[in-house]
């Protein structure tokens, strides 16, 4: 039978949200936003348009193919998430 992990003094449940954020240098709203954000791609007038968070991006012509639009959207998502992580460290 598996043993329960030992209690941690720096856990969210022990410290509460404010102290946990301070101890672990986290900006909880930014983390939640990043985890909740999902990219979305649609076709508009023969062009793939991607949406991530509150930003829209032109991903290229439908003639370039959906796979290309998905790759570009994935790149943009990674860049945006990296920016959010940097901002959360600064706050």
PyMOL Python script that loads the backbone (N, CA, C, O; Angstrom):
from pymol import cmd

cmd.read_pdbstr("""\
ATOM      1  N   UNK A   1       0.831  -1.184   0.000  1.00  0.00           N
ATOM      2  CA  UNK A   1       0.000   0.000   0.000  1.00  0.00           C
ATOM      3  C   UNK A   1       0.881   1.255   0.000  1.00  0.00           C
ATOM      4  O   UNK A   1       1.922   1.294   0.655  1.00  0.00           O
ATOM      5  N   UNK A   2       0.461   2.244  -0.721  1.00  0.00           N
ATOM      6  CA  UNK A   2       1.216   3.487  -0.868  1.00  0.00           C
ATOM      7  C   UNK A   2       1.058   4.377   0.356  1.00  0.00           C
ATOM      8  O   UNK A   2      -0.036   4.513   0.902  1.00  0.00           O
ATOM      9  N   UNK A   3       2.161   4.978   0.777  1.00  0.00           N
ATOM     10  CA  UNK A   3       2.097   5.896   1.911  1.00  0.00           C
ATOM     11  C   UNK A   3       1.672   7.279   1.450  1.00  0.00           C
ATOM     12  O   UNK A   3       1.966   7.692   0.328  1.00  0.00           O
ATOM     13  N   UNK A   4       0.982   7.982   2.321  1.00  0.00           N
ATOM     14  CA  UNK A   4       0.589   9.360   2.020  1.00  0.00           C
ATOM     15  C   UNK A   4       1.833  10.241   2.058  1.00  0.00           C
ATOM     16  O   UNK A   4       2.712  10.035   2.895  1.00  0.00           O
ATOM     17  N   UNK A   5       1.912  11.226   1.154  1.00  0.00           N
ATOM     18  CA  UNK A   5       3.065  12.127   1.181  1.00  0.00           C
ATOM     19  C   UNK A   5       3.067  12.944   2.471  1.00  0.00           C
ATOM     20  O   UNK A   5       2.009  13.198   3.045  1.00  0.00           O
ATOM     21  N   UNK A   6       4.248  13.354   2.927  1.00  0.00           N
ATOM     22  CA  UNK A   6       4.299  14.151   4.153  1.00  0.00           C
ATOM     23  C   UNK A   6       3.656  15.516   3.939  1.00  0.00           C
ATOM     24  O   UNK A   6       3.644  16.039   2.824  1.00  0.00           O
ATOM     25  N   UNK A   7       3.119  16.090   5.021  1.00  0.00           N
ATOM     26  CA  UNK A   7       2.545  17.437   4.941  1.00  0.00           C
ATOM     27  C   UNK A   7       3.646  18.428   4.617  1.00  0.00           C
ATOM     28  O   UNK A   7       4.776  18.301   5.089  1.00  0.00           O
ATOM     29  N   UNK A   8       3.302  19.408   3.813  1.00  0.00           N
ATOM     30  CA  UNK A   8       4.270  20.446   3.453  1.00  0.00           C
ATOM     31  C   UNK A   8       3.876  21.735   4.139  1.00  0.00           C
ATOM     32  O   UNK A   8       2.700  22.100   4.174  1.00  0.00           O
ATOM     33  N   UNK A   9       4.845  22.410   4.673  1.00  0.00           N
ATOM     34  CA  UNK A   9       4.587  23.679   5.345  1.00  0.00           C
ATOM     35  C   UNK A   9       4.306  24.811   4.358  1.00  0.00           C
ATOM     36  O   UNK A   9       3.750  25.844   4.730  1.00  0.00           O
ATOM     37  N   UNK A  10       4.697  24.607   3.091  1.00  0.00           N
ATOM     38  CA  UNK A  10       4.517  25.676   2.100  1.00  0.00           C
ATOM     39  C   UNK A  10       3.366  25.385   1.128  1.00  0.00           C
ATOM     40  O   UNK A  10       3.327  25.946   0.034  1.00  0.00           O
ATOM     41  N   UNK A  11       2.438  24.517   1.520  1.00  0.00           N
ATOM     42  CA  UNK A  11       1.330  24.166   0.636  1.00  0.00           C
ATOM     43  C   UNK A  11       0.275  25.282   0.599  1.00  0.00           C
ATOM     44  O   UNK A  11       0.172  26.104   1.509  1.00  0.00           O
ATOM     45  N   UNK A  12      -0.484  25.273  -0.466  1.00  0.00           N
ATOM     46  CA  UNK A  12      -1.558  26.256  -0.645  1.00  0.00           C
ATOM     47  C   UNK A  12      -2.543  26.191   0.524  1.00  0.00           C
ATOM     48  O   UNK A  12      -2.985  27.219   1.037  1.00  0.00           O
ATOM     49  N   UNK A  13      -2.874  24.981   0.930  1.00  0.00           N
ATOM     50  CA  UNK A  13      -3.879  24.810   1.980  1.00  0.00           C
ATOM     51  C   UNK A  13      -3.367  25.240   3.357  1.00  0.00           C
ATOM     52  O   UNK A  13      -4.152  25.654   4.210  1.00  0.00           O
ATOM     53  N   UNK A  14      -2.075  25.145   3.568  1.00  0.00           N
ATOM     54  CA  UNK A  14      -1.498  25.585   4.852  1.00  0.00           C
ATOM     55  C   UNK A  14      -1.317  27.104   4.883  1.00  0.00           C
ATOM     56  O   UNK A  14      -1.580  27.744   5.901  1.00  0.00           O
ATOM     57  N   UNK A  15      -0.866  27.680   3.759  1.00  0.00           N
ATOM     58  CA  UNK A  15      -0.519  29.098   3.728  1.00  0.00           C
ATOM     59  C   UNK A  15      -1.678  30.020   3.364  1.00  0.00           C
ATOM     60  O   UNK A  15      -1.714  31.173   3.795  1.00  0.00           O
ATOM     61  N   UNK A  16      -2.620  29.521   2.578  1.00  0.00           N
ATOM     62  CA  UNK A  16      -3.667  30.386   2.048  1.00  0.00           C
ATOM     63  C   UNK A  16      -3.190  31.039   0.761  1.00  0.00           C
ATOM     64  O   UNK A  16      -1.990  31.058   0.489  1.00  0.00           O
ATOM     65  N   UNK A  17      -4.109  31.573  -0.036  1.00  0.00           N
ATOM     66  CA  UNK A  17      -3.749  32.057  -1.375  1.00  0.00           C
ATOM     67  C   UNK A  17      -2.725  33.194  -1.385  1.00  0.00           C
ATOM     68  O   UNK A  17      -1.784  33.151  -2.178  1.00  0.00           O
ATOM     69  N   UNK A  18      -2.875  34.183  -0.551  1.00  0.00           N
ATOM     70  CA  UNK A  18      -1.975  35.343  -0.591  1.00  0.00           C
ATOM     71  C   UNK A  18      -0.537  34.952  -0.216  1.00  0.00           C
ATOM     72  O   UNK A  18       0.405  35.276  -0.939  1.00  0.00           O
ATOM     73  N   UNK A  19      -0.379  34.272   0.892  1.00  0.00           N
ATOM     74  CA  UNK A  19       0.958  33.884   1.359  1.00  0.00           C
ATOM     75  C   UNK A  19       1.587  32.871   0.401  1.00  0.00           C
ATOM     76  O   UNK A  19       2.785  32.940   0.125  1.00  0.00           O
ATOM     77  N   UNK A  20       0.784  31.932  -0.108  1.00  0.00           N
ATOM     78  CA  UNK A  20       1.286  30.952  -1.072  1.00  0.00           C
ATOM     79  C   UNK A  20       1.865  31.657  -2.302  1.00  0.00           C
ATOM     80  O   UNK A  20       2.934  31.291  -2.788  1.00  0.00           O
ATOM     81  N   UNK A  21       1.152  32.666  -2.797  1.00  0.00           N
ATOM     82  CA  UNK A  21       1.624  33.433  -3.955  1.00  0.00           C
ATOM     83  C   UNK A  21       2.947  34.116  -3.657  1.00  0.00           C
ATOM     84  O   UNK A  21       3.846  34.130  -4.498  1.00  0.00           O
ATOM     85  N   UNK A  22       3.068  34.678  -2.471  1.00  0.00           N
ATOM     86  CA  UNK A  22       4.302  35.363  -2.087  1.00  0.00           C
ATOM     87  C   UNK A  22       5.467  34.381  -1.953  1.00  0.00           C
ATOM     88  O   UNK A  22       6.550  34.614  -2.490  1.00  0.00           O
ATOM     89  N   UNK A  23       5.236  33.288  -1.238  1.00  0.00           N
ATOM     90  CA  UNK A  23       6.302  32.314  -0.992  1.00  0.00           C
ATOM     91  C   UNK A  23       6.823  31.716  -2.294  1.00  0.00           C
ATOM     92  O   UNK A  23       8.030  31.544  -2.463  1.00  0.00           O
ATOM     93  N   UNK A  24       5.913  31.399  -3.214  1.00  0.00           N
ATOM     94  CA  UNK A  24       6.288  30.739  -4.462  1.00  0.00           C
ATOM     95  C   UNK A  24       6.453  31.700  -5.634  1.00  0.00           C
ATOM     96  O   UNK A  24       6.662  31.267  -6.767  1.00  0.00           O
ATOM     97  N   UNK A  25       6.359  33.005  -5.368  1.00  0.00           N
ATOM     98  CA  UNK A  25       6.542  34.034  -6.400  1.00  0.00           C
ATOM     99  C   UNK A  25       5.630  33.799  -7.602  1.00  0.00           C
ATOM    100  O   UNK A  25       6.078  33.759  -8.748  1.00  0.00           O
ATOM    101  N   UNK A  26       4.342  33.645  -7.310  1.00  0.00           N
ATOM    102  CA  UNK A  26       3.351  33.390  -8.353  1.00  0.00           C
ATOM    103  C   UNK A  26       2.339  34.523  -8.410  1.00  0.00           C
ATOM    104  O   UNK A  26       2.014  35.141  -7.397  1.00  0.00           O
ATOM    105  N   UNK A  27       1.853  34.777  -9.600  1.00  0.00           N
ATOM    106  CA  UNK A  27       0.741  35.707  -9.798  1.00  0.00           C
ATOM    107  C   UNK A  27      -0.434  34.829 -10.218  1.00  0.00           C
ATOM    108  O   UNK A  27      -0.618  34.539 -11.400  1.00  0.00           O
ATOM    109  N   UNK A  28      -1.219  34.413  -9.234  1.00  0.00           N
ATOM    110  CA  UNK A  28      -2.264  33.407  -9.443  1.00  0.00           C
ATOM    111  C   UNK A  28      -3.226  33.776 -10.576  1.00  0.00           C
ATOM    112  O   UNK A  28      -3.531  32.906 -11.392  1.00  0.00           O
ATOM    113  N   UNK A  29      -3.729  35.035 -10.676  1.00  0.00           N
ATOM    114  CA  UNK A  29      -4.630  35.345 -11.798  1.00  0.00           C
ATOM    115  C   UNK A  29      -3.983  35.106 -13.167  1.00  0.00           C
ATOM    116  O   UNK A  29      -4.658  34.668 -14.098  1.00  0.00           O
ATOM    117  N   UNK A  30      -2.690  35.388 -13.296  1.00  0.00           N
ATOM    118  CA  UNK A  30      -2.005  35.154 -14.575  1.00  0.00           C
ATOM    119  C   UNK A  30      -1.883  33.654 -14.860  1.00  0.00           C
ATOM    120  O   UNK A  30      -2.026  33.223 -16.004  1.00  0.00           O
ATOM    121  N   UNK A  31      -1.623  32.876 -13.832  1.00  0.00           N
ATOM    122  CA  UNK A  31      -1.522  31.423 -14.002  1.00  0.00           C
ATOM    123  C   UNK A  31      -2.875  30.848 -14.424  1.00  0.00           C
ATOM    124  O   UNK A  31      -2.943  30.021 -15.333  1.00  0.00           O
ATOM    125  N   UNK A  32      -3.937  31.280 -13.770  1.00  0.00           N
ATOM    126  CA  UNK A  32      -5.286  30.808 -14.107  1.00  0.00           C
ATOM    127  C   UNK A  32      -5.645  31.200 -15.536  1.00  0.00           C
ATOM    128  O   UNK A  32      -6.187  30.391 -16.289  1.00  0.00           O
ATOM    129  N   UNK A  33      -5.343  32.438 -15.908  1.00  0.00           N
ATOM    130  CA  UNK A  33      -5.645  32.901 -17.270  1.00  0.00           C
ATOM    131  C   UNK A  33      -4.897  32.070 -18.297  1.00  0.00           C
ATOM    132  O   UNK A  33      -5.461  31.687 -19.322  1.00  0.00           O
ATOM    133  N   UNK A  34      -3.627  31.791 -18.026  1.00  0.00           N
ATOM    134  CA  UNK A  34      -2.828  31.004 -18.962  1.00  0.00           C
ATOM    135  C   UNK A  34      -3.373  29.593 -19.112  1.00  0.00           C
ATOM    136  O   UNK A  34      -3.453  29.067 -20.222  1.00  0.00           O
ATOM    137  N   UNK A  35      -3.744  28.986 -18.008  1.00  0.00           N
ATOM    138  CA  UNK A  35      -4.263  27.616 -18.064  1.00  0.00           C
ATOM    139  C   UNK A  35      -5.660  27.546 -18.680  1.00  0.00           C
ATOM    140  O   UNK A  35      -6.037  26.524 -19.254  1.00  0.00           O
ATOM    141  N   UNK A  36      -6.415  28.615 -18.565  1.00  0.00           N
ATOM    142  CA  UNK A  36      -7.783  28.635 -19.083  1.00  0.00           C
ATOM    143  C   UNK A  36      -7.854  29.008 -20.556  1.00  0.00           C
ATOM    144  O   UNK A  36      -8.838  28.700 -21.229  1.00  0.00           O
ATOM    145  N   UNK A  37      -6.826  29.663 -21.059  1.00  0.00           N
ATOM    146  CA  UNK A  37      -6.839  30.144 -22.442  1.00  0.00           C
ATOM    147  C   UNK A  37      -6.730  28.977 -23.416  1.00  0.00           C
ATOM    148  O   UNK A  37      -5.903  28.080 -23.252  1.00  0.00           O
ATOM    149  N   UNK A  38      -7.565  29.013 -24.407  1.00  0.00           N
ATOM    150  CA  UNK A  38      -7.540  27.986 -25.442  1.00  0.00           C
ATOM    151  C   UNK A  38      -7.541  28.674 -26.800  1.00  0.00           C
ATOM    152  O   UNK A  38      -8.336  29.583 -27.039  1.00  0.00           O
ATOM    153  N   UNK A  39      -6.656  28.246 -27.684  1.00  0.00           N
ATOM    154  CA  UNK A  39      -6.645  28.852 -29.021  1.00  0.00           C
ATOM    155  C   UNK A  39      -7.862  28.405 -29.826  1.00  0.00           C
ATOM    156  O   UNK A  39      -8.427  27.336 -29.596  1.00  0.00           O
ATOM    157  N   UNK A  40      -8.241  29.246 -30.762  1.00  0.00           N
ATOM    158  CA  UNK A  40      -9.407  28.999 -31.598  1.00  0.00           C
ATOM    159  C   UNK A  40      -9.048  29.457 -33.003  1.00  0.00           C
ATOM    160  O   UNK A  40      -8.502  30.548 -33.170  1.00  0.00           O
ATOM    161  N   UNK A  41      -9.343  28.646 -34.021  1.00  0.00           N
ATOM    162  CA  UNK A  41      -9.060  28.997 -35.416  1.00  0.00           C
ATOM    163  C   UNK A  41     -10.354  28.915 -36.204  1.00  0.00           C
ATOM    164  O   UNK A  41     -11.122  27.961 -36.075  1.00  0.00           O
ATOM    165  N   UNK A  42     -10.583  29.945 -37.031  1.00  0.00           N
ATOM    166  CA  UNK A  42     -11.757  29.936 -37.910  1.00  0.00           C
ATOM    167  C   UNK A  42     -11.328  30.427 -39.294  1.00  0.00           C
ATOM    168  O   UNK A  42     -10.241  30.981 -39.457  1.00  0.00           O
ATOM    169  N   UNK A  43     -12.188  30.220 -40.280  1.00  0.00           N
ATOM    170  CA  UNK A  43     -11.939  30.703 -41.643  1.00  0.00           C
ATOM    171  C   UNK A  43     -12.793  31.933 -41.867  1.00  0.00           C
ATOM    172  O   UNK A  43     -13.993  31.934 -41.592  1.00  0.00           O
ATOM    173  N   UNK A  44     -12.162  32.975 -42.370  1.00  0.00           N
ATOM    174  CA  UNK A  44     -12.862  34.226 -42.638  1.00  0.00           C
ATOM    175  C   UNK A  44     -12.368  34.760 -43.983  1.00  0.00           C
ATOM    176  O   UNK A  44     -11.211  35.161 -44.111  1.00  0.00           O
ATOM    177  N   UNK A  45     -13.235  34.764 -44.967  1.00  0.00           N
ATOM    178  CA  UNK A  45     -12.903  35.265 -46.313  1.00  0.00           C
ATOM    179  C   UNK A  45     -11.650  34.610 -46.885  1.00  0.00           C
ATOM    180  O   UNK A  45     -10.786  35.295 -47.433  1.00  0.00           O
ATOM    181  N   UNK A  46     -11.547  33.289 -46.761  1.00  0.00           N
ATOM    182  CA  UNK A  46     -10.434  32.556 -47.354  1.00  0.00           C
ATOM    183  C   UNK A  46      -9.133  32.639 -46.567  1.00  0.00           C
ATOM    184  O   UNK A  46      -8.076  32.258 -47.070  1.00  0.00           O
ATOM    185  N   UNK A  47      -9.206  33.135 -45.337  1.00  0.00           N
ATOM    186  CA  UNK A  47      -8.015  33.277 -44.498  1.00  0.00           C
ATOM    187  C   UNK A  47      -8.280  32.622 -43.145  1.00  0.00           C
ATOM    188  O   UNK A  47      -9.358  32.774 -42.571  1.00  0.00           O
ATOM    189  N   UNK A  48      -7.287  31.892 -42.644  1.00  0.00           N
ATOM    190  CA  UNK A  48      -7.390  31.359 -41.292  1.00  0.00           C
ATOM    191  C   UNK A  48      -7.119  32.484 -40.305  1.00  0.00           C
ATOM    192  O   UNK A  48      -6.124  33.200 -40.419  1.00  0.00           O
ATOM    193  N   UNK A  49      -8.010  32.630 -39.340  1.00  0.00           N
ATOM    194  CA  UNK A  49      -7.861  33.642 -38.301  1.00  0.00           C
ATOM    195  C   UNK A  49      -7.829  32.899 -36.969  1.00  0.00           C
ATOM    196  O   UNK A  49      -8.727  32.118 -36.653  1.00  0.00           O
ATOM    197  N   UNK A  50      -6.780  33.156 -36.198  1.00  0.00           N
ATOM    198  CA  UNK A  50      -6.643  32.520 -34.895  1.00  0.00           C
ATOM    199  C   UNK A  50      -6.955  33.500 -33.786  1.00  0.00           C
ATOM    200  O   UNK A  50      -6.688  34.697 -33.899  1.00  0.00           O
ATOM    201  N   UNK A  51      -7.516  32.986 -32.726  1.00  0.00           N
ATOM    202  CA  UNK A  51      -7.807  33.812 -31.555  1.00  0.00           C
ATOM    203  C   UNK A  51      -7.234  33.097 -30.339  1.00  0.00           C
ATOM    204  O   UNK A  51      -7.458  31.904 -30.131  1.00  0.00           O
ATOM    205  N   UNK A  52      -6.488  33.856 -29.542  1.00  0.00           N
ATOM    206  CA  UNK A  52      -5.934  33.337 -28.298  1.00  0.00           C
ATOM    207  C   UNK A  52      -6.060  34.439 -27.269  1.00  0.00           C
ATOM    208  O   UNK A  52      -5.500  35.524 -27.427  1.00  0.00           O
ATOM    209  N   UNK A  53      -6.810  34.148 -26.203  1.00  0.00           N
ATOM    210  CA  UNK A  53      -7.085  35.207 -25.222  1.00  0.00           C
ATOM    211  C   UNK A  53      -7.917  36.275 -25.891  1.00  0.00           C
ATOM    212  O   UNK A  53      -8.942  35.978 -26.505  1.00  0.00           O
ATOM    213  N   UNK A  54      -7.482  37.522 -25.776  1.00  0.00           N
ATOM    214  CA  UNK A  54      -8.218  38.629 -26.396  1.00  0.00           C
ATOM    215  C   UNK A  54      -7.543  39.118 -27.681  1.00  0.00           C
ATOM    216  O   UNK A  54      -7.866  40.199 -28.173  1.00  0.00           O
ATOM    217  N   UNK A  55      -6.614  38.334 -28.224  1.00  0.00           N
ATOM    218  CA  UNK A  55      -5.886  38.721 -29.425  1.00  0.00           C
ATOM    219  C   UNK A  55      -6.305  37.881 -30.625  1.00  0.00           C
ATOM    220  O   UNK A  55      -6.585  36.689 -30.497  1.00  0.00           O
ATOM    221  N   UNK A  56      -6.344  38.516 -31.790  1.00  0.00           N
ATOM    222  CA  UNK A  56      -6.610  37.801 -33.038  1.00  0.00           C
ATOM    223  C   UNK A  56      -5.378  37.886 -33.929  1.00  0.00           C
ATOM    224  O   UNK A  56      -4.671  38.893 -33.944  1.00  0.00           O
ATOM    225  N   UNK A  57      -5.135  36.805 -34.673  1.00  0.00           N
ATOM    226  CA  UNK A  57      -3.962  36.726 -35.541  1.00  0.00           C
ATOM    227  C   UNK A  57      -4.376  36.186 -36.899  1.00  0.00           C
ATOM    228  O   UNK A  57      -5.148  35.230 -36.979  1.00  0.00           O
ATOM    229  N   UNK A  58      -3.872  36.783 -37.956  1.00  0.00           N
ATOM    230  CA  UNK A  58      -4.072  36.241 -39.297  1.00  0.00           C
ATOM    231  C   UNK A  58      -3.016  35.164 -39.489  1.00  0.00           C
ATOM    232  O   UNK A  58      -1.819  35.425 -39.370  1.00  0.00           O
ATOM    233  N   UNK A  59      -3.471  33.946 -39.790  1.00  0.00           N
ATOM    234  CA  UNK A  59      -2.583  32.790 -39.847  1.00  0.00           C
ATOM    235  C   UNK A  59      -2.233  32.372 -41.268  1.00  0.00           C
ATOM    236  O   UNK A  59      -1.450  31.443 -41.466  1.00  0.00           O
ATOM    237  N   UNK A  60      -2.797  33.037 -42.241  1.00  0.00           N
ATOM    238  CA  UNK A  60      -2.487  32.718 -43.627  1.00  0.00           C
ATOM    239  C   UNK A  60      -3.697  32.241 -44.405  1.00  0.00           C
ATOM    240  O   UNK A  60      -4.756  31.959 -43.844  1.00  0.00           O
ATOM    241  N   UNK A  61      -3.511  32.159 -45.697  1.00  0.00           N
ATOM    242  CA  UNK A  61      -4.562  31.745 -46.624  1.00  0.00           C
ATOM    243  C   UNK A  61      -4.956  30.295 -46.406  1.00  0.00           C
ATOM    244  O   UNK A  61      -4.150  29.474 -45.968  1.00  0.00           O
ATOM    245  N   UNK A  62      -6.208  29.994 -46.717  1.00  0.00           N
ATOM    246  CA  UNK A  62      -6.670  28.608 -46.633  1.00  0.00           C
ATOM    247  C   UNK A  62      -5.937  27.734 -47.649  1.00  0.00           C
ATOM    248  O   UNK A  62      -5.884  26.514 -47.495  1.00  0.00           O
ATOM    249  N   UNK A  63      -5.371  28.355 -48.685  1.00  0.00           N
ATOM    250  CA  UNK A  63      -4.604  27.594 -49.681  1.00  0.00           C
ATOM    251  C   UNK A  63      -3.317  27.034 -49.078  1.00  0.00           C
ATOM    252  O   UNK A  63      -2.775  26.048 -49.578  1.00  0.00           O
ATOM    253  N   UNK A  64      -2.825  27.661 -48.002  1.00  0.00           N
ATOM    254  CA  UNK A  64      -1.618  27.177 -47.329  1.00  0.00           C
ATOM    255  C   UNK A  64      -1.868  25.938 -46.500  1.00  0.00           C
ATOM    256  O   UNK A  64      -0.927  25.253 -46.100  1.00  0.00           O
ATOM    257  N   UNK A  65      -3.127  25.646 -46.240  1.00  0.00           N
ATOM    258  CA  UNK A  65      -3.479  24.439 -45.511  1.00  0.00           C
ATOM    259  C   UNK A  65      -3.686  24.664 -44.024  1.00  0.00           C
ATOM    260  O   UNK A  65      -3.089  25.551 -43.413  1.00  0.00           O
ATOM    261  N   UNK A  66      -4.546  23.837 -43.465  1.00  0.00           N
ATOM    262  CA  UNK A  66      -4.881  23.927 -42.056  1.00  0.00           C
ATOM    263  C   UNK A  66      -3.685  23.585 -41.164  1.00  0.00           C
ATOM    264  O   UNK A  66      -3.496  24.202 -40.116  1.00  0.00           O
ATOM    265  N   UNK A  67      -2.882  22.605 -41.577  1.00  0.00           N
ATOM    266  CA  UNK A  67      -1.727  22.197 -40.764  1.00  0.00           C
ATOM    267  C   UNK A  67      -0.786  23.380 -40.540  1.00  0.00           C
ATOM    268  O   UNK A  67      -0.262  23.559 -39.441  1.00  0.00           O
ATOM    269  N   UNK A  68      -0.578  24.168 -41.558  1.00  0.00           N
ATOM    270  CA  UNK A  68       0.292  25.348 -41.446  1.00  0.00           C
ATOM    271  C   UNK A  68      -0.308  26.364 -40.471  1.00  0.00           C
ATOM    272  O   UNK A  68       0.414  26.950 -39.664  1.00  0.00           O
ATOM    273  N   UNK A  69      -1.615  26.572 -40.541  1.00  0.00           N
ATOM    274  CA  UNK A  69      -2.297  27.508 -39.637  1.00  0.00           C
ATOM    275  C   UNK A  69      -2.209  27.017 -38.193  1.00  0.00           C
ATOM    276  O   UNK A  69      -2.016  27.816 -37.277  1.00  0.00           O
ATOM    277  N   UNK A  70      -2.348  25.717 -37.990  1.00  0.00           N
ATOM    278  CA  UNK A  70      -2.258  25.154 -36.644  1.00  0.00           C
ATOM    279  C   UNK A  70      -0.843  25.324 -36.092  1.00  0.00           C
ATOM    280  O   UNK A  70      -0.670  25.686 -34.928  1.00  0.00           O
ATOM    281  N   UNK A  71       0.171  25.062 -36.927  1.00  0.00           N
ATOM    282  CA  UNK A  71       1.558  25.256 -36.475  1.00  0.00           C
ATOM    283  C   UNK A  71       1.802  26.706 -36.065  1.00  0.00           C
ATOM    284  O   UNK A  71       2.413  26.970 -35.029  1.00  0.00           O
ATOM    285  N   UNK A  72       1.321  27.641 -36.882  1.00  0.00           N
ATOM    286  CA  UNK A  72       1.503  29.063 -36.572  1.00  0.00           C
ATOM    287  C   UNK A  72       0.768  29.440 -35.284  1.00  0.00           C
ATOM    288  O   UNK A  72       1.293  30.192 -34.464  1.00  0.00           O
ATOM    289  N   UNK A  73      -0.441  28.920 -35.110  1.00  0.00           N
ATOM    290  CA  UNK A  73      -1.209  29.214 -33.899  1.00  0.00           C
ATOM    291  C   UNK A  73      -0.494  28.646 -32.676  1.00  0.00           C
ATOM    292  O   UNK A  73      -0.473  29.284 -31.624  1.00  0.00           O
ATOM    293  N   UNK A  74       0.085  27.465 -32.802  1.00  0.00           N
ATOM    294  CA  UNK A  74       0.833  26.866 -31.695  1.00  0.00           C
ATOM    295  C   UNK A  74       2.047  27.710 -31.324  1.00  0.00           C
ATOM    296  O   UNK A  74       2.349  27.885 -30.144  1.00  0.00           O
ATOM    297  N   UNK A  75       2.746  28.237 -32.339  1.00  0.00           N
ATOM    298  CA  UNK A  75       3.889  29.119 -32.085  1.00  0.00           C
ATOM    299  C   UNK A  75       3.445  30.371 -31.334  1.00  0.00           C
ATOM    300  O   UNK A  75       4.075  30.777 -30.358  1.00  0.00           O
ATOM    301  N   UNK A  76       2.361  30.974 -31.797  1.00  0.00           N
ATOM    302  CA  UNK A  76       1.854  32.189 -31.155  1.00  0.00           C
ATOM    303  C   UNK A  76       1.417  31.909 -29.721  1.00  0.00           C
ATOM    304  O   UNK A  76       1.636  32.730 -28.829  1.00  0.00           O
ATOM    305  N   UNK A  77       0.802  30.752 -29.501  1.00  0.00           N
ATOM    306  CA  UNK A  77       0.366  30.383 -28.154  1.00  0.00           C
ATOM    307  C   UNK A  77       1.575  30.238 -27.231  1.00  0.00           C
ATOM    308  O   UNK A  77       1.545  30.727 -26.101  1.00  0.00           O
ATOM    309  N   UNK A  78       2.635  29.576 -27.692  1.00  0.00           N
ATOM    310  CA  UNK A  78       3.838  29.420 -26.875  1.00  0.00           C
ATOM    311  C   UNK A  78       4.464  30.778 -26.554  1.00  0.00           C
ATOM    312  O   UNK A  78       4.881  31.021 -25.422  1.00  0.00           O
ATOM    313  N   UNK A  79       4.530  31.662 -27.554  1.00  0.00           N
ATOM    314  CA  UNK A  79       5.086  32.998 -27.332  1.00  0.00           C
ATOM    315  C   UNK A  79       4.260  33.777 -26.314  1.00  0.00           C
ATOM    316  O   UNK A  79       4.811  34.423 -25.422  1.00  0.00           O
ATOM    317  N   UNK A  80       2.951  33.714 -26.447  1.00  0.00           N
ATOM    318  CA  UNK A  80       2.058  34.428 -25.534  1.00  0.00           C
ATOM    319  C   UNK A  80       2.194  33.881 -24.122  1.00  0.00           C
ATOM    320  O   UNK A  80       2.245  34.653 -23.164  1.00  0.00           O
ATOM    321  N   UNK A  81       2.253  32.568 -23.977  1.00  0.00           N
ATOM    322  CA  UNK A  81       2.394  31.966 -22.654  1.00  0.00           C
ATOM    323  C   UNK A  81       3.732  32.343 -22.025  1.00  0.00           C
ATOM    324  O   UNK A  81       3.804  32.573 -20.818  1.00  0.00           O
ATOM    325  N   UNK A  82       4.794  32.408 -22.833  1.00  0.00           N
ATOM    326  CA  UNK A  82       6.097  32.811 -22.306  1.00  0.00           C
ATOM    327  C   UNK A  82       6.036  34.256 -21.818  1.00  0.00           C
ATOM    328  O   UNK A  82       6.610  34.582 -20.780  1.00  0.00           O
ATOM    329  N   UNK A  83       5.343  35.127 -22.562  1.00  0.00           N
ATOM    330  CA  UNK A  83       5.184  36.520 -22.143  1.00  0.00           C
ATOM    331  C   UNK A  83       4.422  36.613 -20.829  1.00  0.00           C
ATOM    332  O   UNK A  83       4.785  37.402 -19.957  1.00  0.00           O
ATOM    333  N   UNK A  84       3.365  35.811 -20.678  1.00  0.00           N
ATOM    334  CA  UNK A  84       2.572  35.810 -19.451  1.00  0.00           C
ATOM    335  C   UNK A  84       3.432  35.355 -18.274  1.00  0.00           C
ATOM    336  O   UNK A  84       3.336  35.913 -17.181  1.00  0.00           O
ATOM    337  N   UNK A  85       4.271  34.344 -18.497  1.00  0.00           N
ATOM    338  CA  UNK A  85       5.126  33.848 -17.421  1.00  0.00           C
ATOM    339  C   UNK A  85       6.117  34.921 -16.973  1.00  0.00           C
ATOM    340  O   UNK A  85       6.360  35.080 -15.776  1.00  0.00           O
ATOM    341  N   UNK A  86       6.687  35.652 -17.921  1.00  0.00           N
ATOM    342  CA  UNK A  86       7.614  36.722 -17.578  1.00  0.00           C
ATOM    343  C   UNK A  86       6.882  37.808 -16.791  1.00  0.00           C
ATOM    344  O   UNK A  86       7.387  38.290 -15.777  1.00  0.00           O
ATOM    345  N   UNK A  87       5.704  38.188 -17.251  1.00  0.00           N
ATOM    346  CA  UNK A  87       4.936  39.219 -16.535  1.00  0.00           C
ATOM    347  C   UNK A  87       4.559  38.762 -15.133  1.00  0.00           C
ATOM    348  O   UNK A  87       4.569  39.562 -14.198  1.00  0.00           O
ATOM    349  N   UNK A  88       4.224  37.473 -14.975  1.00  0.00           N
ATOM    350  CA  UNK A  88       3.843  36.994 -13.646  1.00  0.00           C
ATOM    351  C   UNK A  88       5.036  37.028 -12.698  1.00  0.00           C
ATOM    352  O   UNK A  88       4.864  37.223 -11.495  1.00  0.00           O
ATOM    353  N   UNK A  89       6.229  36.843 -13.219  1.00  0.00           N
ATOM    354  CA  UNK A  89       7.429  36.915 -12.374  1.00  0.00           C
ATOM    355  C   UNK A  89       7.722  38.355 -11.954  1.00  0.00           C
ATOM    356  O   UNK A  89       8.281  38.592 -10.884  1.00  0.00           O
ATOM    357  N   UNK A  90       7.342  39.312 -12.801  1.00  0.00           N
ATOM    358  CA  UNK A  90       7.610  40.712 -12.498  1.00  0.00           C
ATOM    359  C   UNK A  90       6.629  41.290 -11.503  1.00  0.00           C
ATOM    360  O   UNK A  90       6.931  42.280 -10.836  1.00  0.00           O
ATOM    361  N   UNK A  91       5.444  40.679 -11.394  1.00  0.00           N
ATOM    362  CA  UNK A  91       4.421  41.216 -10.481  1.00  0.00           C
ATOM    363  C   UNK A  91       4.601  40.753  -9.088  1.00  0.00           C
ATOM    364  O   UNK A  91       3.821  41.120  -8.210  1.00  0.00           O
TER     365      UNK A  91
END
""", "prot")
cmd.dss("prot")
cmd.show_as("cartoon", "prot")
cmd.util.cbc("prot")
cmd.orient("prot")
